[in-house]
């Protein structure tokens, strides 16, 4: 039996009958500022989302991508499937086809383009950390709120199903009263002293080192999972203070950001915490580990085992107490019903797909971005913590947060 289906009517053939699905799916024009590591991760999400979250709230239309180097950005546009490219972010924002601006530029280019996009009536997603400092973050938050656009910060680890399950357990009171949060985020990628002075090692571009790059993630998760932080006490360390310049390796420039940091936290609900991050941990590639302890139990998550959550309940009979490993791949778990049969694990790139789906669903159906995702308000609160830790490391004392 042959059933003809037009391009605008897509369905499944079962016993010769075509089941109706939406004939037209709205498109939302996307413009991405930046084409490298994060540009690739976000673009992959826009491409894959409507395939798995079908029918999608809207299908992302890859309108344009922007970068400074024409040869590279033109190649990226061709590779990723954008219809055009720009060399000036202002031109991309002016493009009438673009409804959502995705800012994955270096940290010092988060504020101005994001504010301009909001003022032009575009929805905005911006990579973390939101800004270079608190004052800049406040201006960004004020701009998106005034414009009435949807806004989101790229804290993608909120969209790990195991982390979302941890949040659910905490909201249900599984751990009782929260006592302690501890987290580490460790990498090794700049241990070689001959590694060049890239933008992530320059204060005027990145604002901070491991603190903003890695620490921002686990500090955002601290707020999400435990609650607001009232004071911090931190220390930072730069292990290699000079590095070869990328443009001339025979010359060296000063590293003026932290290679590692350690901080203690006091939460408003009475819990305490410790957070550390480093890019000098030999053998650690992208190691993130969280532990949360309460009066009734504990939760542990390890990013290298992204599909698993370890839980411990003090309510279990004494002869069978112990940490229990949950493989977070059942259809009842967050987001998993959109993927594979249970036990078929997902990966790091899927967090961005969940992130993109959430934002586009919020745009199309006018849903609140928070608390599932981080808004610019959450980005501002995280920035207050980052700035507080930097201030504490200089003054050598506890610092109260706004």
SEZA-893241 format. One record per residue (C-alpha): residue number from 1; residue in three letters; x, y, z. Coordinates in steps of 0.001 Angstrom, whole numbers. Example, Ala and Ser with C-alpha at 12.3 -4.5 7.8 and 13.67 -1.06 7.14 Angstrom:
% SEZA-893241
+-----+-----+---------+---------+---------+
!   k !   r !      c1 !      c2 !      c3 !
+-----+-----+---------+---------+---------+
!   1 ! ALA !   12300 !   -4500 !    7800 !
!   2 ! SER !   13670 !   -1060 !    7140 !
+-----+-----+---------+---------+---------+
This chain:
% SEZA-893241
+-----+-----+---------+---------+---------+
!   k !   r !      c1 !      c2 !      c3 !
+-----+-----+---------+---------+---------+
!   1 ! UNK !       0 !       0 !       0 !
!   2 ! UNK !    1359 !    3426 !    -950 !
!   3 ! UNK !     266 !    6496 !     979 !
!   4 ! UNK !    1263 !    9887 !    -417 !
!   5 ! UNK !    2071 !   12467 !    2218 !
!   6 ! UNK !    2739 !   16091 !    1246 !
!   7 ! UNK !    5736 !   17982 !    2574 !
!   8 ! UNK !    3471 !   19908 !    4971 !
!   9 ! UNK !    1678 !   16814 !    6271 !
!  10 ! UNK !    4022 !   14478 !    8070 !
!  11 ! UNK !    2678 !   11395 !    9817 !
!  12 ! UNK !    3274 !    7737 !   10562 !
!  13 ! UNK !    1760 !    4926 !    8477 !
!  14 ! UNK !      81 !    2226 !   10550 !
!  15 ! UNK !   -2167 !    -258 !    8772 !
!  16 ! UNK !   -2507 !    2189 !    5906 !
!  17 ! UNK !   -3773 !    5079 !    8046 !
!  18 ! UNK !   -1916 !    8370 !    8423 !
!  19 ! UNK !   -2045 !    9777 !   11955 !
!  20 ! UNK !   -2343 !   13549 !   11946 !
!  21 ! UNK !     420 !   15631 !   13449 !
!  22 ! UNK !     778 !   19413 !   13258 !
!  23 ! UNK !     802 !   20521 !    9619 !
!  24 ! UNK !    2769 !   23654 !   10359 !
!  25 ! UNK !    5355 !   24171 !   13063 !
!  26 ! UNK !    6294 !   27721 !   13925 !
!  27 ! UNK !    9878 !   28752 !   13230 !
!  28 ! UNK !   11939 !   31003 !   15464 !
!  29 ! UNK !   14902 !   32799 !   13925 !
!  30 ! UNK !   18165 !   32297 !   15804 !
!  31 ! UNK !   21336 !   34360 !   15608 !
!  32 ! UNK !   24466 !   33158 !   17400 !
!  33 ! UNK !   27309 !   35455 !   18449 !
!  34 ! UNK !   30382 !   33245 !   18390 !
!  35 ! UNK !   31228 !   30126 !   16417 !
!  36 ! UNK !   33874 !   28169 !   18323 !
!  37 ! UNK !   33454 !   25709 !   21228 !
!  38 ! UNK !   30179 !   27017 !   22639 !
!  39 ! UNK !   28924 !   28086 !   19219 !
!  40 ! UNK !   29192 !   24477 !   18132 !
!  41 ! UNK !   27529 !   23152 !   21300 !
!  42 ! UNK !   24588 !   25543 !   21051 !
!  43 ! UNK !   24144 !   25062 !   17305 !
!  44 ! UNK !   24065 !   21290 !   17765 !
!  45 ! UNK !   21262 !   21827 !   20273 !
!  46 ! UNK !   19197 !   23938 !   17869 !
!  47 ! UNK !   19562 !   21281 !   15178 !
!  48 ! UNK !   18776 !   18267 !   17374 !
!  49 ! UNK !   16025 !   19699 !   19593 !
!  50 ! UNK !   13106 !   19507 !   17125 !
!  51 ! UNK !   14083 !   15959 !   16164 !
!  52 ! UNK !   13747 !   14564 !   19677 !
!  53 ! UNK !   11326 !   17038 !   21290 !
!  54 ! UNK !    8784 !   16483 !   18554 !
!  55 ! UNK !    6584 !   18284 !   17831 !
!  56 ! UNK !    8679 !   21176 !   19123 !
!  57 ! UNK !    7136 !   24407 !   20435 !
!  58 ! UNK !    8977 !   26009 !   17507 !
!  59 ! UNK !   11672 !   24921 !   15124 !
!  60 ! UNK !   14899 !   26920 !   15423 !
!  61 ! UNK !   15799 !   28530 !   12111 !
!  62 ! UNK !   19558 !   29048 !   11839 !
!  63 ! UNK !   19507 !   32548 !   10418 !
!  64 ! UNK !   22987 !   33908 !   11109 !
!  65 ! UNK !   26222 !   33433 !   12999 !
!  66 ! UNK !   28758 !   36126 !   13866 !
!  67 ! UNK !   32508 !   36294 !   14341 !
!  68 ! UNK !   35441 !   38621 !   13730 !
!  69 ! UNK !   37476 !   36477 !   11314 !
!  70 ! UNK !   35651 !   36221 !    8012 !
!  71 ! UNK !   37258 !   33021 !    6745 !
!  72 ! UNK !   36543 !   31181 !    9991 !
!  73 ! UNK !   32994 !   32436 !   10489 !
!  74 ! UNK !   32107 !   31819 !    6835 !
!  75 ! UNK !   33329 !   28254 !    7201 !
!  76 ! UNK !   31333 !   27869 !   10433 !
!  77 ! UNK !   28162 !   29156 !    8756 !
!  78 ! UNK !   28591 !   26634 !    5958 !
!  79 ! UNK !   29446 !   23794 !    8322 !
!  80 ! UNK !   26587 !   24406 !   10761 !
!  81 ! UNK !   23929 !   25379 !    8230 !
!  82 ! UNK !   23372 !   29097 !    8866 !
!  83 ! UNK !   21978 !   31014 !    5908 !
!  84 ! UNK !   24283 !   34003 !    6440 !
!  85 ! UNK !   27083 !   35337 !    8607 !
!  86 ! UNK !   28086 !   38690 !   10039 !
!  87 ! UNK !   31394 !   40195 !   11121 !
!  88 ! UNK !   29745 !   42802 !   13368 !
!  89 ! UNK !   27402 !   41745 !   16181 !
!  90 ! UNK !   25370 !   44939 !   15753 !
!  91 ! UNK !   24423 !   43883 !   12226 !
!  92 ! UNK !   23251 !   40493 !   13466 !
!  93 ! UNK !   21016 !   42090 !   16096 !
!  94 ! UNK !   19468 !   44376 !   13473 !
!  95 ! UNK !   18516 !   41396 !   11304 !
!  96 ! UNK !   14679 !   41304 !   11255 !
!  97 ! UNK !   14646 !   37528 !   10794 !
!  98 ! UNK !   16301 !   36974 !   14188 !
!  99 ! UNK !   14036 !   36653 !   17224 !
! 100 ! UNK !   16474 !   34959 !   19616 !
! 101 ! UNK !   20063 !   36117 !   20128 !
! 102 ! UNK !   22455 !   33545 !   21570 !
! 103 ! UNK !   25581 !   35169 !   23033 !
! 104 ! UNK !   28535 !   32805 !   23432 !
! 105 ! UNK !   31225 !   35461 !   23043 !
! 106 ! UNK !   34058 !   35933 !   25583 !
! 107 ! UNK !   32963 !   37348 !   28939 !
! 108 ! UNK !   33817 !   40976 !   28174 !
! 109 ! UNK !   31376 !   40838 !   25246 !
! 110 ! UNK !   28384 !   39573 !   27196 !
! 111 ! UNK !   26916 !   42878 !   28352 !
! 112 ! UNK !   26767 !   45240 !   25376 !
! 113 ! UNK !   25377 !   42826 !   22743 !
! 114 ! UNK !   22907 !   41248 !   25202 !
! 115 ! UNK !   21585 !   44654 !   26273 !
! 116 ! UNK !   21325 !   45792 !   22641 !
! 117 ! UNK !   19472 !   42604 !   21715 !
! 118 ! UNK !   16948 !   43132 !   24517 !
! 119 ! UNK !   16430 !   46758 !   23532 !
! 120 ! UNK !   15754 !   45556 !   19978 !
! 121 ! UNK !   13019 !   43270 !   21330 !
! 122 ! UNK !   14993 !   40040 !   20899 !
! 123 ! UNK !   14964 !   37218 !   23430 !
! 124 ! UNK !   18443 !   36491 !   24813 !
! 125 ! UNK !   20425 !   33531 !   26040 !
! 126 ! UNK !   23930 !   34373 !   27275 !
! 127 ! UNK !   26730 !   32077 !   28344 !
! 128 ! UNK !   28059 !   32132 !   31905 !
! 129 ! UNK !   29317 !   33953 !   33833 !
! 130 ! UNK !   26738 !   36566 !   32938 !
! 131 ! UNK !   29043 !   39573 !   33216 !
! 132 ! UNK !   32457 !   40930 !   34162 !
! 133 ! UNK !   31201 !   42255 !   37496 !
! 134 ! UNK !   28058 !   42960 !   39516 !
! 135 ! UNK !   27468 !   46445 !   38087 !
! 136 ! UNK !   27506 !   45082 !   34554 !
! 137 ! UNK !   25203 !   42195 !   35529 !
! 138 ! UNK !   22718 !   44642 !   37067 !
! 139 ! UNK !   22585 !   46632 !   33830 !
! 140 ! UNK !   21955 !   43453 !   31849 !
! 141 ! UNK !   19193 !   42295 !   34173 !
! 142 ! UNK !   17568 !   45731 !   34158 !
! 143 ! UNK !   17644 !   45837 !   30345 !
! 144 ! UNK !   15983 !   42462 !   29752 !
! 145 ! UNK !   13335 !   43105 !   32401 !
! 146 ! UNK !   12534 !   46537 !   30967 !
! 147 ! UNK !   12295 !   45106 !   27451 !
! 148 ! UNK !   10011 !   42288 !   28586 !
! 149 ! UNK !   11945 !   39634 !   26661 !
! 150 ! UNK !   12738 !   36110 !   27803 !
! 151 ! UNK !   16269 !   35786 !   29159 !
! 152 ! UNK !   18362 !   32817 !   30170 !
! 153 ! UNK !   21942 !   32171 !   31299 !
! 154 ! UNK !   23769 !   29108 !   29990 !
! 155 ! UNK !   24100 !   27152 !   33228 !
! 156 ! UNK !   23599 !   23893 !   31345 !
! 157 ! UNK !   24257 !   21580 !   34295 !
! 158 ! UNK !   20803 !   22464 !   35622 !
! 159 ! UNK !   19588 !   20346 !   32699 !
! 160 ! UNK !   21395 !   17123 !   33604 !
! 161 ! UNK !   18545 !   14695 !   34394 !
! 162 ! UNK !   20346 !   13457 !   37521 !
! 163 ! UNK !   20720 !   17034 !   38808 !
! 164 ! UNK !   17055 !   17729 !   38049 !
! 165 ! UNK !   16170 !   14572 !   40003 !
! 166 ! UNK !   18331 !   15769 !   42907 !
! 167 ! UNK !   16403 !   19059 !   42873 !
! 168 ! UNK !   13112 !   17135 !   42958 !
! 169 ! UNK !   14245 !   15041 !   45935 !
! 170 ! UNK !   15386 !   18137 !   47797 !
! 171 ! UNK !   12090 !   19926 !   47124 !
! 172 ! UNK !   10248 !   16890 !   48448 !
! 173 ! UNK !   12264 !   17004 !   51691 !
! 174 ! UNK !   14107 !   13728 !   51062 !
! 175 ! UNK !   17200 !   14988 !   52913 !
! 176 ! UNK !   15326 !   16724 !   55714 !
! 177 ! UNK !   16978 !   19963 !   56810 !
! 178 ! UNK !   19978 !   20747 !   54601 !
! 179 ! UNK !   23199 !   20953 !   56597 !
! 180 ! UNK !   26069 !   21060 !   54132 !
! 181 ! UNK !   26951 !   21502 !   50446 !
! 182 ! UNK !   30332 !   20661 !   48993 !
! 183 ! UNK !   31413 !   20849 !   45385 !
! 184 ! UNK !   34548 !   20680 !   43275 !
! 185 ! UNK !   35095 !   21359 !   39591 !
! 186 ! UNK !   38553 !   20297 !   38430 !
! 187 ! UNK !   40425 !   20351 !   35113 !
! 188 ! UNK !   44055 !   20126 !   33971 !
! 189 ! UNK !   44172 !   21817 !   30581 !
! 190 ! UNK !   46563 !   24717 !   31350 !
! 191 ! UNK !   49201 !   22899 !   33405 !
! 192 ! UNK !   51817 !   23146 !   30647 !
! 193 ! UNK !   53784 !   26389 !   31266 !
! 194 ! UNK !   54119 !   26775 !   27490 !
! 195 ! UNK !   50371 !   26888 !   27035 !
! 196 ! UNK !   49640 !   30327 !   25515 !
! 197 ! UNK !   48030 !   33334 !   27166 !
! 198 ! UNK !   44537 !   32761 !   25732 !
! 199 ! UNK !   41605 !   35062 !   26555 !
! 200 ! UNK !   40499 !   32925 !   29490 !
! 201 ! UNK !   43753 !   33873 !   31223 !
! 202 ! UNK !   43347 !   37631 !   30768 !
! 203 ! UNK !   41476 !   39634 !   33390 !
! 204 ! UNK !   40350 !   42331 !   30951 !
! 205 ! UNK !   38525 !   39688 !   28892 !
! 206 ! UNK !   37560 !   36954 !   31365 !
! 207 ! UNK !   37333 !   38899 !   34689 !
! 208 ! UNK !   38458 !   35787 !   36587 !
! 209 ! UNK !   39961 !   32394 !   35897 !
! 210 ! UNK !   38816 !   29066 !   37320 !
! 211 ! UNK !   36416 !   30999 !   39550 !
! 212 ! UNK !   34200 !   32342 !   36751 !
! 213 ! UNK !   34876 !   29573 !   34254 !
! 214 ! UNK !   34228 !   26572 !   36507 !
! 215 ! UNK !   33204 !   27908 !   39900 !
! 216 ! UNK !   30225 !   29766 !   38461 !
! 217 ! UNK !   28624 !   26428 !   37549 !
! 218 ! UNK !   28823 !   24837 !   40991 !
! 219 ! UNK !   27917 !   28108 !   42713 !
! 220 ! UNK !   24791 !   28381 !   40570 !
! 221 ! UNK !   23950 !   24788 !   41514 !
! 222 ! UNK !   24493 !   25684 !   45172 !
! 223 ! UNK !   21791 !   28363 !   44913 !
! 224 ! UNK !   19489 !   26092 !   42905 !
! 225 ! UNK !   19779 !   23082 !   45212 !
! 226 ! UNK !   20370 !   24592 !   48663 !
! 227 ! UNK !   19376 !   28265 !   48547 !
! 228 ! UNK !   20732 !   31791 !   48644 !
! 229 ! UNK !   24176 !   32463 !   50076 !
! 230 ! UNK !   24655 !   35254 !   52623 !
! 231 ! UNK !   28457 !   35383 !   53002 !
! 232 ! UNK !   31651 !   33931 !   51554 !
! 233 ! UNK !   35296 !   33534 !   52467 !
! 234 ! UNK !   37697 !   32651 !   49678 !
! 235 ! UNK !   41239 !   32419 !   48478 !
! 236 ! UNK !   42676 !   32328 !   44964 !
! 237 ! UNK !   46014 !   31244 !   43538 !
! 238 ! UNK !   47844 !   31753 !   40248 !
! 239 ! UNK !   50455 !   29030 !   39768 !
! 240 ! UNK !   51993 !   30221 !   36488 !
! 241 ! UNK !   52203 !   34010 !   36322 !
! 242 ! UNK !   53595 !   34425 !   32789 !
! 243 ! UNK !   52788 !   32638 !   29550 !
! 244 ! UNK !   53749 !   32881 !   25867 !
! 245 ! UNK !   51719 !   35346 !   23828 !
! 246 ! UNK !   49605 !   33627 !   21159 !
! 247 ! UNK !   50659 !   36161 !   18519 !
! 248 ! UNK !   54372 !   35885 !   19398 !
! 249 ! UNK !   55358 !   32811 !   21471 !
! 250 ! UNK !   58852 !   34209 !   22002 !
! 251 ! UNK !   57336 !   36922 !   24186 !
! 252 ! UNK !   55444 !   36437 !   27425 !
! 253 ! UNK !   52518 !   38198 !   29049 !
! 254 ! UNK !   51169 !   38337 !   32572 !
! 255 ! UNK !   48495 !   35916 !   33771 !
! 256 ! UNK !   46277 !   38098 !   35961 !
! 257 ! UNK !   43448 !   35671 !   36805 !
! 258 ! UNK !   43251 !   32766 !   39237 !
! 259 ! UNK !   44320 !   29254 !   38305 !
! 260 ! UNK !   42467 !   27855 !   41326 !
! 261 ! UNK !   40189 !   29002 !   44133 !
! 262 ! UNK !   38726 !   27630 !   47350 !
! 263 ! UNK !   35781 !   29204 !   49161 !
! 264 ! UNK !   33597 !   28628 !   52198 !
! 265 ! UNK !   29915 !   29528 !   52070 !
! 266 ! UNK !   27251 !   30440 !   54587 !
! 267 ! UNK !   23702 !   29895 !   53322 !
! 268 ! UNK !   20747 !   31959 !   54483 !
! 269 ! UNK !   18951 !   28802 !   55661 !
! 270 ! UNK !   21769 !   27951 !   58074 !
! 271 ! UNK !   23593 !   25420 !   55917 !
! 272 ! UNK !   27316 !   25698 !   55270 !
! 273 ! UNK !   29291 !   24899 !   52152 !
! 274 ! UNK !   32681 !   24553 !   50527 !
! 275 ! UNK !   33413 !   25042 !   46830 !
! 276 ! UNK !   36641 !   24810 !   44886 !
! 277 ! UNK !   37740 !   24825 !   41284 !
! 278 ! UNK !   41079 !   24460 !   39572 !
! 279 ! UNK !   42534 !   24108 !   36106 !
! 280 ! UNK !   45711 !   22570 !   37580 !
! 281 ! UNK !   44535 !   19135 !   38714 !
! 282 ! UNK !   46622 !   16533 !   36893 !
! 283 ! UNK !   44451 !   13742 !   35549 !
! 284 ! UNK !   41189 !   15630 !   35912 !
! 285 ! UNK !   39649 !   16363 !   32525 !
! 286 ! UNK !   36227 !   17780 !   33378 !
! 287 ! UNK !   35591 !   16496 !   36883 !
! 288 ! UNK !   32631 !   17975 !   38745 !
! 289 ! UNK !   31365 !   16455 !   41964 !
! 290 ! UNK !   28606 !   17616 !   44311 !
! 291 ! UNK !   27564 !   16366 !   47724 !
! 292 ! UNK !   24586 !   17575 !   49743 !
! 293 ! UNK !   24037 !   16368 !   53303 !
! 294 ! UNK !   20885 !   16741 !   55382 !
! 295 ! UNK !   19438 !   15491 !   58630 !
! 296 ! UNK !   17734 !   12573 !   56847 !
! 297 ! UNK !   20248 !   11605 !   54180 !
! 298 ! UNK !   22726 !   12573 !   51474 !
! 299 ! UNK !   22949 !   13017 !   47700 !
! 300 ! UNK !   26090 !   12694 !   45568 !
! 301 ! UNK !   26531 !   13514 !   41863 !
! 302 ! UNK !   29598 !   13051 !   39670 !
! 303 ! UNK !   29595 !   14618 !   36200 !
! 304 ! UNK !   31873 !   11860 !   34889 !
! 305 ! UNK !   28970 !    9509 !   35684 !
! 306 ! UNK !   26380 !   11937 !   34350 !
! 307 ! UNK !   23525 !    9415 !   34191 !
! 308 ! UNK !   23787 !    8384 !   37845 !
! 309 ! UNK !   22734 !    9818 !   41197 !
! 310 ! UNK !   23816 !    8345 !   44510 !
! 311 ! UNK !   21350 !    8739 !   47373 !
! 312 ! UNK !   21432 !    7720 !   51030 !
! 313 ! UNK !   18457 !    7652 !   53370 !
! 314 ! UNK !   18694 !    7402 !   57142 !
! 315 ! UNK !   15149 !    6023 !   57124 !
! 316 ! UNK !   16243 !    2661 !   55702 !
! 317 ! UNK !   16420 !    -311 !   58092 !
! 318 ! UNK !   19796 !    -363 !   59864 !
! 319 ! UNK !   20810 !   -3710 !   58355 !
! 320 ! UNK !   20561 !   -2416 !   54771 !
! 321 ! UNK !   21663 !    1183 !   55004 !
! 322 ! UNK !   24050 !    2417 !   52360 !
! 323 ! UNK !   24330 !    4653 !   49323 !
! 324 ! UNK !   22007 !    3565 !   46527 !
! 325 ! UNK !   22909 !    4207 !   42911 !
! 326 ! UNK !   20070 !    5374 !   40672 !
! 327 ! UNK !   20579 !    5062 !   36927 !
! 328 ! UNK !   18658 !    8150 !   35813 !
! 329 ! UNK !   17462 !    6809 !   32454 !
! 330 ! UNK !   13848 !    5833 !   33131 !
! 331 ! UNK !   11044 !    7556 !   31244 !
! 332 ! UNK !    9787 !    8979 !   34562 !
! 333 ! UNK !   13048 !   10896 !   34995 !
! 334 ! UNK !   13386 !   14488 !   33720 !
! 335 ! UNK !   13744 !   14746 !   29900 !
! 336 ! UNK !   14524 !   11031 !   29414 !
! 337 ! UNK !   11224 !   10143 !   27720 !
! 338 ! UNK !   12443 !   12179 !   24736 !
! 339 ! UNK !   15517 !   10014 !   24292 !
! 340 ! UNK !   16244 !    6284 !   24274 !
! 341 ! UNK !   14954 !    3152 !   26085 !
! 342 ! UNK !   16001 !    2961 !   29737 !
! 343 ! UNK !   19652 !    2172 !   30313 !
! 344 ! UNK !   20678 !    3852 !   27056 !
! 345 ! UNK !   22674 !    6727 !   28510 !
! 346 ! UNK !   22829 !   10315 !   27292 !
! 347 ! UNK !   25798 !   12705 !   27364 !
! 348 ! UNK !   27112 !   16210 !   27991 !
! 349 ! UNK !   25807 !   17642 !   24716 !
! 350 ! UNK !   22238 !   16697 !   25619 !
! 351 ! UNK !   22169 !   19272 !   28423 !
! 352 ! UNK !   22249 !   22035 !   25800 !
! 353 ! UNK !   19376 !   20423 !   23896 !
! 354 ! UNK !   17284 !   20412 !   27087 !
! 355 ! UNK !   18332 !   24020 !   27721 !
! 356 ! UNK !   17307 !   25161 !   24228 !
! 357 ! UNK !   14004 !   23284 !   24388 !
! 358 ! UNK !   13149 !   24933 !   27703 !
! 359 ! UNK !   13885 !   28449 !   26460 !
! 360 ! UNK !   11997 !   28099 !   23185 !
! 361 ! UNK !    9027 !   26565 !   24995 !
! 362 ! UNK !    9045 !   29554 !   27364 !
! 363 ! UNK !    9200 !   31996 !   24434 !
! 364 ! UNK !    6447 !   30391 !   22373 !
! 365 ! UNK !    4077 !   29581 !   25250 !
! 366 ! UNK !    4980 !   32559 !   27453 !
! 367 ! UNK !    6135 !   30408 !   30369 !
! 368 ! UNK !    8491 !   31602 !   33121 !
! 369 ! UNK !   12132 !   30704 !   32472 !
! 370 ! UNK !   12851 !   30341 !   36208 !
! 371 ! UNK !   13184 !   28311 !   38345 !
! 372 ! UNK !   14088 !   25467 !   35982 !
! 373 ! UNK !   16636 !   27560 !   34097 !
! 374 ! UNK !   18769 !   30449 !   35258 !
! 375 ! UNK !   17521 !   33886 !   34266 !
! 376 ! UNK !   19641 !   37037 !   34188 !
! 377 ! UNK !   18528 !   37528 !   37803 !
! 378 ! UNK !   20182 !   34208 !   38699 !
! 379 ! UNK !   23207 !   35290 !   36685 !
! 380 ! UNK !   23334 !   38490 !   38750 !
! 381 ! UNK !   23097 !   36572 !   42035 !
! 382 ! UNK !   25914 !   34273 !   40896 !
! 383 ! UNK !   27979 !   37319 !   39929 !
! 384 ! UNK !   27529 !   38700 !   43443 !
! 385 ! UNK !   29026 !   35477 !   44798 !
! 386 ! UNK !   31938 !   35551 !   42339 !
! 387 ! UNK !   32743 !   39179 !   43154 !
! 388 ! UNK !   32408 !   38441 !   46857 !
! 389 ! UNK !   34928 !   35606 !   46664 !
! 390 ! UNK !   37399 !   37797 !   44764 !
! 391 ! UNK !   36968 !   40575 !   47327 !
! 392 ! UNK !   37402 !   38122 !   50187 !
! 393 ! UNK !   40587 !   36706 !   48655 !
! 394 ! UNK !   42100 !   40198 !   48615 !
! 395 ! UNK !   40928 !   41304 !   52050 !
! 396 ! UNK !   41485 !   37953 !   53759 !
! 397 ! UNK !   38128 !   37902 !   55561 !
! 398 ! UNK !   34471 !   36918 !   55256 !
! 399 ! UNK !   32430 !   39101 !   52909 !
! 400 ! UNK !   28656 !   39598 !   53192 !
! 401 ! UNK !   26648 !   39436 !   49974 !
! 402 ! UNK !   23829 !   41795 !   48969 !
+-----+-----+---------+---------+---------+
